[in-house]
Amino acid sequence: MKILVINAGSSSLKYQLIDIETEKRLLKGICDRIGMDGGTLTQENAEGGTLTVERDMKTHKEAIELVLGALTDKQAGAISSVAEIGAVGHRVLHSGEDFDRSVIIDDEVVRICEKNAELGPLHMPGNIGCIKSCREVMPGVPMVAVFDTTFHSTMPPKAFMYGIPYSVYEKYKVRKYGFHGTSHKFVSEEAIKFLGAENCRRLIVCHLGNGSSISAVKDGKCVDTSMGFTPLEGLIMGTRSGDIDPAAVEFMRVKLGMKAEDTVQFLNKQCGMKGISELDSDMRVLEKAINEGNEKARLAVEAAAYRIKKYVGSFAAALGGVDAIAFTGGIGENSALMRRLVMQDTEWLGVDFDEEENSARRPGIRVLSKKGSKVSVLVIPTNEELSIARETYALVLAK
């Protein structure tokens, strides 16, 4: 079965076509500037064929129609007919407390997603608009919603509750939800397959990229995570502040003359490693600057690594120990510097870190702990699209 995986935002639509029997990606593409002038579709298939289409897409429906045409393109496509698509898997940001797993999309699922749109106002409208458009353009093709939050739905109340009146939580559902769930789920499953379930009962997954989060996983189920009500909580990220005293936020708002509605945007876009370094959020740029003696860049990376280390330690305590630590994401997979800073002084956890292996670059799953280390340290490349395709296939097959 060929599965179309869609990740739609308010003005963009990323997609991949995956042959689920072989788990091979047949092509990938993106539609940019949906609803704006200057729309563009770019696509590349597994054989290296490329396609660029410059066309305004006023709606997600127009974008989907353009995608379906591109999938059958003679040079850059991968199928001869849209009828070859067996199912569509949609990445959806928020499940609220309504779903604890992926679901086949029907009218009721769409209605619940619309109800939960206020929990993710930046992403949910695009997710929902794309789902509606796909159902209209591809009637009869089964579609699945794979939520960014459901992997974390196994957190116990003591982990997801904030210190607020319980009535406020009940009425407005203000609590920790966690995000990056498809990546945490994929990496957890890969770690368990690689190490064996008995050697991976207590796992800490570090998804480190421009957006970063950590999860504590016990016997394959999430028991805690660093992101919260929104993706702003937790680690110091590329441009996000992570954990910060709310009183400090109000103090900065007044001093900087910001409107109340601008503060969240400020914390999301102007802070993190970009804010500390006053240079960039890109780890590659920061590492180059560090090598050139830029002290603010060094501070930005060291502060981010220190926050990660603190979360690793706290999650080890929450798990009652740790069997394995897995790094993933753009920074987690590619930055030897960040991994080294995080793993420094973790011998007390039982980590015997292999500096030489950490500095090497190899494809696939890598082991960064020495033989005999009580805790395995791994690099596991994430594949969120494949995770979505697997979930979609399992649900469609079961139905």
Sequence and secondary structure as in RCSB ss.txt:
>XXXX:A:sequence
MKILVINAGSSSLKYQLIDIETEKRLLKGICDRIGMDGGTLTQENAEGGTLTVERDMKTHKEAIELVLGALTDKQ
AGAISSVAEIGAVGHRVLHSGEDFDRSVIIDDEVVRICEKNAELGPLHMPGNIGCIKSCREVMPGVPMVAVFDTT
FHSTMPPKAFMYGIPYSVYEKYKVRKYGFHGTSHKFVSEEAIKFLGAENCRRLIVCHLGNGSSISAVKDGKCVDT
SMGFTPLEGLIMGTRSGDIDPAAVEFMRVKLGMKAEDTVQFLNKQCGMKGISELDSDMRVLEKAINEGNEKARLA
VEAAAYRIKKYVGSFAAALGGVDAIAFTGGIGENSALMRRLVMQDTEWLGVDFDEEENSARRPGIRVLSKKGSKV
SVLVIPTNEELSIARETYALVLAK
>XXXX:A:secstr
 EEEEEEE SS EEEEEEETTTTEEEEEEEEE TTSSS EEEEEETTS EEEEE    SHHHHHHHHHHHHT TT
T S S GGGEEEEEEEES  TTT SS EE  HHHHHHHHHGGGGSTTTHHHHHHHHHHHHHHSTTS EEEEESSG
GGGG  HHHH  SS HHHHHHH  S     HHHHHHHHHHHHHHH GGG SEEEEEE SSS EEEEEETTEEEEE
S  SSTTSSS  SS   S  HHHHHHHHHHHT  HHHHHHHHHHS HHHHHHTS S HHHHHHHHHTT HHHHHH
HHHHHHHHHHHHHHHHHHHTS SEEEEEHHHHHH HHHHHHHHTT GGGT  B HHHHHS  SS EE B TT SS
EEEE    HHHHHHHHHHHHHHH 
